[in-house]
Amino acid sequence: MGTENKHTLRLAFFLALMVVMLVVVSIDQFRSKGEDQQAAVLRVYAD
């Protein structure tokens, strides 16, 4: 029972790590996309 519990904990930790990585990547992409949109809007106003 003890070894199974440890294995489950490791699996849960791995899944949580993957979720955190996905969130960080999506936030990073969203932030860069927003900056690109702002630059495009500023360019339109500059013209």
N, C-alpha and C positions, 0 to 999 in steps of 0.2 A: 504493500500500500504506500509506503514512504517513497519508493523509487518512482512509482506512477505519479504521485503528487508532484514530485520534483520535475518530472518530464512535462507534466501539464503546465506547471509554472513557467518552464523554459519556453514552451510553445506559445503561451499567452504573452510572454515578454517579447518574443520574436514578432508576433502579430502586431503588438502595440508599437514596436519599433518601425515596422513597415508602414503602419497608418501614419505615424508621425512624419516619416520621410515623404509620404505622398502629400500630406498637408503642406509641408515646407515647400515641396516642388511646385505645387499648384499655386501657393501664395506668391512664390518667386515669379512664376510665369504671369500671374495676374498683375503683379506690380509692374513688371517690364512692359506688359501690354498697355497698361494705363499710361505709362510714361510715353510710349510711342503715340498713343492717341492724343495726349496733350501736345506733343511736339507737332503732330499733324495739324491740330487746331490752331496752334500759334502760327504755323507756316501759312495757313489759309488767311488768318487775320493780317499777317505781315504783307501779303500780296494785296 
